[in-house]
Amino acid sequence: MQIEILGCSGGIGGVHRTTALRVDDDILLDCGTGVGDLDEAALARIRHVFLSHPHMDHVACLPLLVDTLFSRLQDDPLIVHAVPGCLDILRSDIFNWRIWPDFLSLPNPDRPVMRFEPMEPGMRLDLDGRRIEMLPVRHTVPAAGYRIEHQGAAFAYSGDCTSNDELWAALNAHDRLDMLVVECAFSDDEADLARRSGHYCPGLLAADLEKLVHRPSIGVTHLKPGEEAKVMQELGRCMPDRELRRLSSGDVFRL
């Protein structure tokens, strides 16, 4: 299993791309602006998109992806997985003929180029031997994380979330976790904002990682532009015994 970081920033500008991870060459975890760096051949190989939640930095490229691949998708639609509330928001607020065409009904309702498949936390799908489980998280909108297991290796992605018990209990229910990609959007100076906006800061994340029985390598994502060094320093002070890595677009991990 290969995980490629296409985007992992909390903003844009220069080298910054918003959240998107590619698993092997056919699965996306979120669909932020990092997807735009793939060429058309690579885009065409994507068959499934697993969304954590409907905020713009995580779905910005989804409308453009379907539009770009429109002719290729007419016989094999793109499948978008998310919690029902997330899919409802996409349907009403983006694919509504006002912001973007309704690709759930084009070229016709019986044969659309995009299909929504709702999931609930705890549900699992098998895609060519990769077992994908939706994880419960807590954010300001309907949201989820994901755990992927393949040939004994296990990877998890938090999406956007803040302090909770449910995510860690779901991960602890398994006997292995090799890598965790988790967000930490704010510094501890903005702990109140982190709580109110449904994000982690170093103190909150360190406290929650105490709930995790596994000791995975940890990739930190969703850092706000200009705050990256400060947040990583604070994380290091809070968790000197953890293997922490600031993620960058272009990072590739093989499990």
C-alpha positions as CSV (number, residue, x, y, z in Angstrom):
1,M,0.0,0.0,0.0
2,Q,1.3,3.4,-1.0
3,I,0.2,6.7,0.5
4,E,1.1,9.9,-1.3
5,I,0.5,13.3,0.2
6,L,-0.9,15.5,-2.5
7,G,-1.8,18.3,-0.1
8,C,-1.6,18.8,3.6
9,S,-1.8,22.5,4.4
10,G,-4.5,24.5,6.1
11,G,-4.2,27.2,3.3
12,I,-2.9,28.0,-0.1
13,G,-0.1,30.1,-1.6
14,G,3.3,29.1,-3.0
15,V,3.9,25.5,-2.3
16,H,0.9,25.1,-0.1
17,R,-1.9,22.7,-1.2
18,T,-5.0,21.8,0.8
19,T,-5.8,18.3,1.9
20,A,-5.7,15.3,-0.4
21,L,-4.0,11.9,0.0
22,R,-3.7,9.3,-2.7
23,V,-3.7,5.7,-1.8
24,D,-2.1,3.6,-4.5
25,D,-3.3,5.2,-7.7
26,D,-7.0,4.8,-7.5
27,I,-8.2,6.1,-4.1
28,L,-8.3,9.6,-2.8
29,L,-8.8,10.6,0.8
30,D,-10.3,14.0,0.5
31,C,-10.1,16.1,-2.6
32,G,-8.4,19.5,-1.8
33,T,-6.3,21.6,-4.1
34,G,-3.4,19.1,-4.0
35,V,-5.3,17.0,-6.5
36,G,-4.8,19.7,-9.2
37,D,-1.1,18.8,-9.4
38,L,-1.9,15.3,-10.9
39,D,-1.8,15.0,-14.7
40,E,-4.9,13.9,-16.6
41,A,-3.7,10.3,-16.9
42,A,-3.3,10.1,-13.1
43,L,-6.7,11.7,-12.5
44,A,-8.3,9.2,-14.8
45,R,-7.1,6.3,-12.6
46,I,-8.9,7.6,-9.5
47,R,-12.0,5.4,-9.0
48,H,-13.0,6.2,-5.4
49,V,-13.0,9.4,-3.2
50,F,-13.4,9.0,0.5
51,L,-14.3,12.4,2.0
52,S,-13.8,13.3,5.6
53,H,-16.2,16.3,5.6
54,P,-17.5,18.9,3.2
55,H,-15.4,22.0,4.0
56,M,-14.0,23.7,0.9
57,D,-10.3,22.9,1.6
58,H,-11.2,19.2,1.5
59,V,-13.5,19.2,-1.5
60,A,-12.4,22.1,-3.7
61,C,-11.1,19.9,-6.5
62,L,-14.0,17.4,-6.6
63,P,-16.3,19.4,-8.9
64,L,-13.3,20.1,-11.2
65,L,-12.2,16.5,-11.1
66,V,-15.6,15.2,-12.3
67,D,-15.8,17.9,-14.9
68,T,-12.3,17.1,-16.3
69,L,-13.1,13.4,-16.5
70,F,-16.7,13.8,-17.7
71,S,-16.3,11.8,-21.0
72,R,-14.3,9.0,-19.3
73,L,-16.7,8.6,-16.4
74,Q,-19.9,8.0,-18.5
75,D,-19.3,4.2,-18.4
76,D,-17.6,4.0,-15.1
77,P,-18.7,6.7,-12.6
78,L,-16.6,8.2,-9.9
79,I,-17.7,6.8,-6.5
80,V,-17.7,9.3,-3.6
81,H,-18.0,7.9,-0.1
82,A,-18.8,10.0,3.0
83,V,-21.2,10.2,6.0
84,P,-24.8,11.0,4.8
85,G,-24.7,14.5,6.2
86,C,-21.6,15.4,4.2
87,L,-23.2,14.1,1.0
88,D,-26.4,16.0,1.7
89,I,-24.3,19.2,1.9
90,L,-22.5,18.5,-1.4
91,R,-25.8,17.8,-3.1
92,S,-27.5,21.0,-1.8
93,D,-24.7,23.5,-1.7
94,I,-22.3,22.5,-4.6
95,F,-23.8,20.1,-7.2
96,N,-27.0,22.2,-7.4
97,W,-26.8,23.9,-10.9
98,R,-26.0,27.2,-9.2
99,I,-22.4,26.6,-7.9
100,W,-21.8,23.6,-10.2
101,P,-23.7,21.3,-12.5
102,D,-25.4,18.3,-10.9
103,F,-23.1,15.5,-11.9
104,L,-25.4,13.1,-10.0
105,S,-27.8,13.4,-12.9
106,L,-25.5,14.0,-15.9
107,P,-25.5,12.9,-18.6
108,N,-28.8,11.4,-17.4
109,P,-30.1,10.4,-14.0
110,D,-29.9,6.7,-14.9
111,R,-26.3,6.9,-15.9
112,P,-24.5,9.7,-13.9
113,V,-20.8,10.3,-14.0
114,M,-20.6,10.5,-10.2
115,R,-22.3,8.3,-7.6
116,F,-22.6,9.0,-3.9
117,E,-22.3,6.0,-1.5
118,P,-23.0,6.9,2.1
119,M,-21.1,5.3,4.9
120,E,-21.5,5.3,8.7
121,P,-18.7,5.0,11.3
122,G,-17.8,1.4,11.7
123,M,-18.7,0.4,8.2
124,R,-16.0,-1.4,6.1
125,L,-15.5,-1.8,2.4
126,D,-13.1,-4.1,0.6
127,L,-11.5,-2.6,-2.5
128,D,-9.1,-5.0,-4.2
129,G,-7.9,-6.4,-0.8
130,R,-7.7,-3.0,0.9
131,R,-10.1,-2.9,3.9
132,I,-11.3,0.6,4.4
133,E,-13.1,1.4,7.7
134,M,-14.9,4.7,8.4
135,L,-13.9,6.1,11.8
136,P,-15.9,8.4,14.1
137,V,-14.6,11.9,14.7
138,R,-15.8,15.2,16.1
139,H,-15.8,18.4,14.0
140,T,-18.2,21.3,13.3
141,V,-20.0,19.5,10.4
142,P,-20.7,15.9,9.7
143,A,-17.3,14.3,9.5
144,A,-15.3,11.0,9.6
145,G,-11.8,9.6,9.5
146,Y,-10.6,6.4,7.8
147,R,-8.5,3.4,8.6
148,I,-7.1,1.3,5.7
149,E,-5.5,-2.2,6.2
150,H,-3.8,-4.1,3.5
151,Q,-1.6,-7.2,3.7
152,G,-1.2,-6.7,7.5
153,A,-0.2,-3.0,7.3
154,A,-2.5,-0.4,8.8
155,F,-2.8,3.3,8.2
156,A,-5.3,5.8,9.6
157,Y,-6.3,9.4,8.7
158,S,-8.2,11.6,11.1
159,G,-9.6,14.2,8.7
160,D,-10.4,17.4,10.6
161,C,-11.3,16.8,14.2
162,T,-10.9,17.9,17.8
163,S,-10.7,16.2,21.2
164,N,-12.9,13.1,21.4
165,D,-12.9,9.5,22.7
166,E,-14.6,7.8,19.8
167,L,-11.7,7.9,17.2
168,W,-9.2,6.5,19.6
169,A,-11.5,3.7,20.8
170,A,-12.1,2.7,17.2
171,L,-8.4,2.6,16.5
172,N,-7.7,0.6,19.7
173,A,-10.2,-2.0,18.6
174,H,-7.6,-3.2,16.2
175,D,-4.3,-4.9,17.1
176,R,-2.1,-2.8,14.8
177,L,-1.6,0.8,13.5
178,D,1.6,1.5,11.6
179,M,1.0,5.1,10.5
180,L,-1.4,7.9,11.6
181,V,-2.0,11.1,9.7
182,V,-3.6,13.5,12.1
183,E,-4.4,17.2,12.0
184,C,-3.1,20.0,14.2
185,A,-4.3,23.2,12.8
186,F,-3.5,25.7,15.6
187,S,-0.9,26.5,18.2
188,D,-1.7,26.3,21.9
189,D,-2.0,30.1,21.9
190,E,-5.3,29.5,20.0
191,A,-6.5,26.6,22.0
192,D,-10.0,28.2,22.5
193,L,-10.3,28.8,18.7
194,A,-9.2,25.2,18.1
195,R,-12.0,23.9,20.3
196,R,-14.6,26.2,18.9
197,S,-13.7,25.4,15.3
198,G,-13.4,21.7,15.8
199,H,-9.6,21.3,15.4
200,Y,-6.6,20.2,17.4
201,C,-3.8,22.2,18.9
202,P,-0.7,20.5,20.4
203,G,-2.0,20.3,23.9
204,L,-5.4,18.8,22.9
205,L,-3.7,16.4,20.5
206,A,-1.1,15.2,23.0
207,A,-3.9,14.5,25.6
208,D,-5.9,12.5,23.0
209,L,-2.9,10.5,21.9
210,E,-2.6,9.2,25.4
211,K,-5.8,7.3,24.7
212,L,-4.1,5.4,21.8
213,V,-2.6,2.1,22.8
214,H,-0.6,1.9,19.5
215,R,2.7,3.7,18.8
216,P,2.5,4.5,15.1
217,S,4.6,7.0,13.2
218,I,2.6,10.2,13.1
219,G,2.3,12.6,10.2
220,V,1.0,16.0,11.1
221,T,-1.3,17.7,8.6
222,H,-3.5,20.8,8.3
223,L,-0.9,23.2,9.7
224,K,-1.8,26.8,9.1
225,P,0.6,28.6,6.7
226,G,3.2,30.6,8.7
227,E,2.5,28.6,11.9
228,E,4.1,25.3,10.9
229,A,7.4,25.7,12.8
230,K,5.7,26.9,15.9
231,V,3.1,24.2,16.0
232,M,5.7,21.5,15.4
233,Q,7.9,22.9,18.2
234,E,5.0,22.8,20.6
235,L,4.1,19.2,19.5
236,G,7.7,18.2,20.1
237,R,7.6,19.6,23.6
238,C,4.3,18.0,24.4
239,M,5.3,14.6,23.0
240,P,9.1,14.2,23.1
241,D,8.7,10.4,23.0
242,R,6.5,10.3,19.9
243,E,7.7,9.9,16.3
244,L,6.3,13.1,14.7
245,R,6.8,14.3,11.1
246,R,5.6,17.5,9.5
247,L,4.0,16.3,6.2
248,S,4.7,18.0,2.9
249,S,3.2,17.7,-0.5
250,G,5.0,15.0,-2.4
251,D,5.8,12.8,0.6
252,V,5.3,9.1,-0.2
253,F,5.0,6.3,2.3
254,R,4.9,2.6,1.6
255,L,3.4,0.2,4.1
